[in-house]
Amino acid sequence: MPVTQTPRLYTARLADGGAAVMDVRTGRGRWQHLNSTAALLWHRVTEGTTPEQAAKELTATFTDVGADPDGVRADLDALVGQLRELGLLSGPAAPAPEHDVMQVRRALPADTPLGAADRAAAALALAAALLLLRCAPIRASLAVARAVARLPLRPAGPEQADRLFAAVRRAASAWPGRAACLEESLACYVAAALRGRSVAWVIGARNAPASAHAWNETSGQVIGQDPGDRVWPYAPALRIRHTGRTE
């Protein structure tokens, strides 16, 4: 389905050929993981092909390698019905963004000295991120992030981004409850803007086991990851960065 309005469905291309689709129409977003066959059909749909035409094209593809056409078409028609029941065929969907190979930077130690300006920006940004993500649907946070992406900012270097993320972590330690990766990464994104800099805000997923994650990127590097805490790489479903675009 061509995107003629703000997308509400975002797709991560997974390593096994499957896909994970994030639906941001309600709450903090809902994920649906698709197997490789469902992903082939889904990617065609996000590129503008109708579900029925996508099923017809895939039937021809599988038939060419020896599959029974009637059985394949019946399976694909059933798959289209399942996607429709999940609500994935009723909202504007964005094509999957590029999945670049990136260096993963580890989070700075908790006792790393941090400047007062970074700590102040992090505290304000964390408060804003917690308010947005806990009191409004995630699409409100995405709208704010897109607005921030249009500000006159300069890219943050990896070292500065490391410090800002560490400052967010330190601010989060003073808040009741737990700030998860979604809150931390949005806060780092906003904190960078408060310091006149930009980092990317990315939300994605992986398989084996299936899970979702949010993180920040700058200069082709993923920042703020804990050793042994994450199985990388995650595939991006949504990336907002300082270009005024959402991929």
C-alpha positions, 0 to 999 in steps of 0.5 A: 500500500503506498504511503500517502499519509503518516505511516502507522506500520513499520517493518524490520527485515529479520536475518532469517528472511522473516519480518517484524511489523510494529503497529503504532496505532495504539498504546506503546505499539504492538509487534507482529512477527512474520515468517519468511513466506508471510514476509515476502508477501508483506514486503510487496504490500508495503511497496504498493502491490495489492494483497491479491496481486502479491499473492498472485505473483508469489504463486507464480514464483513458487510454481516456477520452482515446482510447487503445486499452484492450487495449494500455494494459492490457497495457502497465500489466500489464507495468509492474506486473510490472517494479515487482514485479521491482524489489522495489518492491511488497514493502515498506512505502512512504510517500507523497511529501512536499510539495515546497515552493518554498524559498530556497536559501542558499549555504554560508559561505566556508571562512574564516568565524569559527566559535565553539568550541561550534559547532566541537565539536558539529560534530566530534562529530556528524560522527564519529557520522554517519560511523560510522553511515553507513559501518558500518551500513545507512542505516535505522540512521541514519534511526532515530537521526534520528527519535529526535533529532526527538523531543528538546526542541529549538528551531528553528535560525535560518538564520544559526545553521544556516549556521554549524553546516553550515560547522563540519561542513565544517571538521571534515570537512576534517580527516578522511581521505577525503571526506564527501559530502552524506549525511554532511554533512547528517546531521552538521549535523542532529545538531550542531544537536541537540547545540546544543539546536536543530533543522534538517530532514534531507532526502534527495531526487532530481532528473532531467536528469540523474538524481541524488540529494542530501541537505541540511538545511532550516530556516525554509523555506530550504535551507542549505549549498549551493555556487554552481554545484555543484547544479542546484536544485530537488531534490524531497524523498523523505524529510524528518525534522524536529522534529515526531516525524514522517517525511514 
